[in-house]
Amino acid sequence: MQVSDFYYELPEELIAQEPLADRDRSRLLVVEREKQQFRHTTFPEIINWLQPGDLMVFNDTKVIPARLWGKRQPGGGKVEVFLLRPVGEDQWEVLVRPGRKIREGQEIAFGAAGQLRAVAGERTSFGGRIMYFNQRGEALKALIKELGEIPLPPYIKVPLRDHERYQTVYAREEGSVAAPTAGLHFTPELLAALEAHGVKTGYLTLHVGLGTFRPVKTETVEAHQMHAEYYHLSAGLADEIAAVKAAGRRVIAVGTTSARTLESAAQDDGRVKPGAGWTDLFIYPGFQFRVIDGLVTNFHLPCSTLLMLVSAFAGRELILSAYQEAVKARYRFFSFGDAMLII
């Protein structure tokens, strides 16, 4: 399968640069798989497409200030260190720019007083580095919060005035380097309305890392390898999913990260196994879904693994047609853009 099969034309002006004033005022394109048709509406109207007893599963991860700016010691050259995931109490896998100037053993100082320092270690198989810090545990977390910046995707050129708009209202488990953006449309009021409608809600955690946003650089889809991301799924949620399925109701994943976590934890009989671990599951057309019956998602970059996942769920032709429809209707795309409900 060719990666180019997932390309589509997108006018640059449709890439949303800022969030809307109100989270839930985005547009919603409803994609009905069986009927092969689209409906245009607004996000609060999602409630009309959900039934009492359905279960919506959200990713409660929280974005950390993963971008650190440092200086090489000695020399003082500026260095960007992008935290990907912890691999020890004082170690992180990171991306470094300019990488060619950072050799193993290079020391980097962060902060005006150099209160945080690190030494560049070995390269990783995904083109990153292991970075060894002079702090560990909670002390390291505190300095990352003090010195780091919330990272925004490179296609967003406008500075974000309120960084809470790049967090979901239910974010609580710190560890992501990018937001699970399908959840950005939900407000406490909308969540309360869903509950009043009889829609159940559940939460899992997948810390978004390189696996979610890393570009596909291979020619064929099958040759791409996903970077592992940490997840946690509780026994309570697994039991809730089993009960919903037994009652003949639907499990709706809010976001591709929720979908990947649920399908990673799925067993052959369709039951979900609770626990914590790392997933490098790559979902593309041909994948057999065992848990989710619906998906809330944003509009994704051409040729991305996220677009491939959505295409696996609804069919490549239907999804590319939906994207053409969204472009024609001038929907807003990507992280701060509009949303899609696939049922």
SELOVEX-61524 format. One record per residue (C-alpha): x, y, z; residue in three letters; residue number from 1. Coordinates in steps of 0.05 Angstrom, whole numbers, plus 5000, padded with zeros to 4 digits. Layout:
BEGIN
     px     py     pz     r     k
      X      Y      Z   ALA   NUM
...
// end
This chain:
BEGIN
     px     py     pz     r     k
   5000   5000   5000   MET     1
   5030   5067   4979   GLN     2
   5035   5125   5028   VAL     3
   5016   5171   4970   SER     4
   4947   5137   4969   ASP     5
   4932   5180   5030   PHE     6
   4949   5247   5000   TYR     7
   4898   5303   4990   TYR     8
   4902   5375   4969   GLU     9
   4892   5426   5026   LEU    10
   4892   5502   5016   PRO    11
   4940   5530   5068   GLU    12
   4889   5581   5091   GLU    13
   4845   5525   5119   LEU    14
   4898   5506   5171   ILE    15
   4870   5534   5236   ALA    16
   4921   5579   5269   GLN    17
   4882   5594   5333   GLU    18
   4827   5561   5373   PRO    19
   4757   5589   5368   LEU    20
   4734   5635   5424   ALA    21
   4689   5579   5450   ASP    22
   4714   5507   5451   ARG    23
   4649   5475   5428   ASP    24
   4631   5523   5372   ARG    25
   4669   5485   5318   SER    26
   4635   5452   5260   ARG    27
   4622   5378   5258   LEU    28
   4621   5333   5196   LEU    29
   4583   5269   5210   VAL    30
   4605   5210   5168   VAL    31
   4555   5153   5165   GLU    32
   4592   5091   5143   ARG    33
   4534   5047   5123   GLU    34
   4496   5101   5086   LYS    35
   4561   5129   5056   GLN    36
   4537   5200   5067   GLN    37
   4557   5263   5103   PHE    38
   4519   5311   5148   ARG    39
   4541   5382   5165   HIS    40
   4526   5408   5235   THR    41
   4559   5440   5295   THR    42
   4596   5405   5351   PHE    43
   4543   5412   5406   PRO    44
   4495   5375   5361   GLU    45
   4538   5312   5369   ILE    46
   4489   5293   5423   ILE    47
   4436   5280   5370   ASN    48
   4479   5224   5340   TRP    49
   4490   5189   5406   LEU    50
   4443   5141   5442   GLN    51
   4430   5130   5516   PRO    52
   4476   5074   5539   GLY    53
   4532   5091   5489   ASP    54
   4601   5098   5521   LEU    55
   4648   5154   5500   MET    56
   4721   5141   5518   VAL    57
   4767   5200   5528   PHE    58
   4843   5206   5535   ASN    59
   4858   5245   5599   ASP    60
   4931   5257   5585   THR    61
   4959   5327   5597   LYS    62
   5011   5362   5554   VAL    63
   5077   5378   5589   ILE    64
   5123   5436   5573   PRO    65
   5166   5390   5530   ALA    66
   5208   5442   5493   ARG    67
   5271   5464   5529   LEU    68
   5320   5517   5504   TRP    69
   5392   5508   5526   GLY    70
   5464   5527   5510   LYS    71
   5523   5483   5494   ARG    72
   5577   5481   5547   GLN    73
   5627   5507   5530   PRO    74
   5612   5551   5470   GLY    75
   5543   5576   5486   GLY    76
   5510   5555   5421   GLY    77
   5434   5552   5425   LYS    78
   5402   5483   5428   VAL    79
   5330   5460   5426   GLU    80
   5315   5397   5466   VAL    81
   5247   5366   5454   PHE    82
   5228   5315   5508   LEU    83
   5195   5252   5481   LEU    84
   5189   5204   5539   ARG    85
   5224   5188   5605   PRO    86
   5268   5126   5604   VAL    87
   5293   5132   5676   GLY    88
   5291   5176   5737   GLU    89
   5341   5224   5706   ASP    90
   5339   5204   5633   GLN    91
   5294   5224   5574   TRP    92
   5291   5204   5502   GLU    93
   5294   5271   5465   VAL    94
   5300   5303   5397   LEU    95
   5356   5354   5392   VAL    96
   5366   5412   5343   ARG    97
   5416   5424   5313   PRO    98
   5430   5351   5322   GLY    99
   5494   5350   5281   ARG   100
   5528   5396   5331   LYS   101
   5510   5354   5391   ILE   102
   5558   5296   5400   ARG   103
   5556   5243   5454   GLU   104
   5583   5273   5518   GLY   105
   5563   5344   5501   GLN   106
   5538   5383   5562   GLU   107
   5478   5430   5556   ILE   108
   5455   5481   5607   ALA   109
   5383   5505   5613   PHE   110
   5357   5567   5647   GLY   111
   5389   5635   5658   ALA   112
   5430   5608   5715   ALA   113
   5442   5540   5685   GLY   114
   5402   5508   5741   GLN   115
   5386   5448   5698   LEU   116
   5441   5412   5661   ARG   117
   5444   5350   5617   ALA   118
   5494   5308   5580   VAL   119
   5478   5280   5511   ALA   120
   5481   5204   5508   GLY   121
   5472   5151   5456   GLU   122
   5429   5158   5394   ARG   123
   5363   5120   5391   THR   124
   5335   5079   5333   SER   125
   5285   5135   5317   PHE   126
   5336   5189   5308   GLY   127
   5334   5218   5377   GLY   128
   5382   5219   5436   ARG   129
   5382   5195   5508   ILE   130
   5394   5256   5552   MET   131
   5422   5248   5622   TYR   132
   5400   5304   5669   PHE   133
   5433   5328   5734   ASN   134
   5365   5324   5770   GLN   135
   5318   5266   5779   ARG   136
   5247   5249   5798   GLY   137
   5203   5305   5824   GLU   138
   5260   5355   5823   ALA   139
   5270   5344   5749   LEU   140
   5195   5350   5736   LYS   141
   5193   5416   5773   ALA   142
   5250   5445   5732   LEU   143
   5219   5422   5667   ILE   144
   5155   5457   5687   LYS   145
   5194   5520   5705   GLU   146
   5238   5523   5643   LEU   147
   5199   5487   5589   GLY   148
   5150   5511   5537   GLU   149
   5085   5478   5515   ILE   150
   5101   5454   5444   PRO   151
   5054   5470   5387   LEU   152
   5054   5434   5320   PRO   153
   5100   5466   5267   PRO   154
   5041   5485   5222   TYR   155
   5015   5533   5276   ILE   156
   5052   5599   5265   LYS   157
   5011   5644   5312   VAL   158
   5032   5645   5386   PRO   159
   4980   5616   5432   LEU   160
   4956   5667   5482   ARG   161
   4924   5618   5531   ASP   162
   4961   5552   5537   HIS   163
   4901   5520   5571   GLU   164
   4868   5520   5502   ARG   165
   4918   5466   5482   TYR   166
   4894   5423   5540   GLN   167
   4828   5386   5545   THR   168
   4782   5407   5602   VAL   169
   4791   5337   5632   TYR   170
   4867   5332   5625   ALA   171
   4898   5306   5689   ARG   172
   4954   5255   5675   GLU   173
   5018   5293   5656   GLU   174
   5061   5262   5602   GLY   175
   5042   5282   5530   SER   176
   5082   5325   5483   VAL   177
   5021   5339   5439   ALA   178
   4947   5346   5456   ALA   179
   4895   5293   5439   PRO   180
   4860   5346   5398   THR   181
   4793   5313   5386   ALA   182
   4779   5326   5460   GLY   183
   4791   5401   5454   LEU   184
   4719   5411   5431   HIS   185
   4688   5387   5496   PHE   186
   4666   5434   5552   THR   187
   4642   5417   5622   PRO   188
   4572   5438   5600   GLU   189
   4573   5392   5540   LEU   190
   4599   5334   5582   LEU   191
   4542   5346   5631   ALA   192
   4492   5348   5574   ALA   193
   4518   5281   5549   LEU   194
   4510   5251   5618   GLU   195
   4439   5278   5623   ALA   196
   4424   5246   5555   HIS   197
   4445   5179   5584   GLY   198
   4513   5175   5548   VAL   199
   4566   5143   5592   LYS   200
   4637   5170   5595   THR   201
   4702   5135   5611   GLY   202
   4775   5156   5614   TYR   203
   4840   5123   5596   LEU   204
   4911   5151   5587   THR   205
   4957   5149   5528   LEU   206
   5015   5197   5531   HIS   207
   5022   5225   5461   VAL   208
   5092   5220   5435   GLY   209
   5132   5211   5372   LEU   210
   5088   5152   5351   GLY   211
   5028   5198   5340   THR   212
   5060   5257   5304   PHE   213
   5121   5228   5271   ARG   214
   5116   5237   5195   PRO   215
   5115   5176   5150   VAL   216
   5179   5177   5109   LYS   217
   5173   5109   5076   THR   218
   5143   5097   5007   GLU   219
   5099   5041   5030   THR   220
   5052   5042   5090   VAL   221
   5075   4974   5115   GLU   222
   5147   4996   5120   ALA   223
   5132   5050   5171   HIS   224
   5148   5034   5244   GLN   225
   5110   5067   5301   MET   226
   5146   5095   5362   HIS   227
   5120   5064   5427   ALA   228
   5075   5106   5472   GLU   229
   5055   5092   5544   TYR   230
   4983   5077   5562   TYR   231
   4941   5059   5622   HIS   232
   4871   5030   5621   LEU   233
   4835   5015   5687   SER   234
   4797   4952   5706   ALA   235
   4735   4996   5717   GLY   236
   4736   5021   5645   LEU   237
   4748   4950   5619   ALA   238
   4686   4926   5658   ASP   239
   4645   4985   5632   GLU   240
   4664   4969   5560   ILE   241
   4644   4896   5570   ALA   242
   4577   4917   5600   ALA   243
   4563   4966   5543   VAL   244
   4579   4914   5491   LYS   245
   4536   4862   5525   ALA   246
   4477   4911   5525   ALA   247
   4485   4921   5450   GLY   248
   4508   4994   5456   ARG   249
   4566   5029   5424   ARG   250
   4636   5048   5445   VAL   251
   4655   5115   5416   ILE   252
   4729   5133   5419   ALA   253
   4744   5207   5427   VAL   254
   4807   5215   5386   GLY   255
   4855   5169   5350   THR   256
   4896   5161   5413   THR   257
   4836   5133   5451   SER   258
   4822   5087   5392   ALA   259
   4893   5061   5389   ARG   260
   4894   5048   5464   THR   261
   4828   5009   5462   LEU   262
   4849   4968   5403   GLU   263
   4918   4956   5434   SER   264
   4885   4928   5496   ALA   265
   4834   4886   5458   ALA   266
   4838   4811   5462   GLN   267
   4817   4761   5409   ASP   268
   4747   4756   5437   ASP   269
   4738   4832   5436   GLY   270
   4744   4841   5511   ARG   271
   4791   4895   5535   VAL   272
   4848   4876   5581   LYS   273
   4862   4928   5635   PRO   274
   4933   4948   5653   GLY   275
   4991   4993   5634   ALA   276
   5043   4985   5580   GLY   277
   5072   5010   5516   TRP   278
   5039   5006   5448   THR   279
   5068   5013   5379   ASP   280
   5004   4990   5345   LEU   281
   5000   5018   5274   PHE   282
   4928   5018   5247   ILE   283
   4919   5025   5172   TYR   284
   4868   4997   5122   PRO   285
   4859   4923   5131   GLY   286
   4860   4927   5206   PHE   287
   4802   4891   5241   GLN   288
   4773   4934   5296   PHE   289
   4750   4895   5357   ARG   290
   4726   4949   5406   VAL   291
   4706   5016   5377   ILE   292
   4640   5028   5341   ASP   293
   4648   5103   5329   GLY   294
   4703   5155   5328   LEU   295
   4707   5230   5342   VAL   296
   4768   5260   5308   THR   297
   4797   5323   5278   ASN   298
   4820   5330   5206   PHE   299
   4891   5303   5198   HIS   300
   4952   5318   5156   LEU   301
   4958   5284   5087   PRO   302
   4996   5218   5088   CYS   303
   4997   5216   5165   SER   304
   4987   5154   5208   THR   305
   4926   5188   5238   LEU   306
   4893   5194   5170   LEU   307
   4910   5121   5157   MET   308
   4876   5100   5222   LEU   309
   4813   5139   5205   VAL   310
   4814   5108   5135   SER   311
   4820   5039   5166   ALA   312
   4757   5052   5206   PHE   313
   4713   5083   5152   ALA   314
   4747   5064   5087   GLY   315
   4799   5104   5049   ARG   316
   4752   5125   4992   GLU   317
   4698   5149   5040   LEU   318
   4747   5188   5083   ILE   319
   4781   5222   5024   LEU   320
   4712   5240   4998   SER   321
   4695   5269   5066   ALA   322
   4759   5310   5065   TYR   323
   4742   5336   4996   GLN   324
   4674   5355   5024   GLU   325
   4706   5390   5083   ALA   326
   4753   5429   5038   VAL   327
   4695   5450   4993   LYS   328
   4655   5473   5054   ALA   329
   4716   5511   5082   ARG   330
   4723   5471   5146   TYR   331
   4782   5488   5191   ARG   332
   4837   5435   5193   PHE   333
   4885   5403   5242   PHE   334
   4895   5415   5317   SER   335
   4852   5477   5327   PHE   336
   4805   5459   5270   GLY   337
   4736   5429   5264   ASP   338
   4716   5357   5279   ALA   339
   4688   5294   5249   MET   340
   4643   5241   5278   LEU   341
   4647   5173   5244   ILE   342
   4591   5125   5261   ILE   343
// end
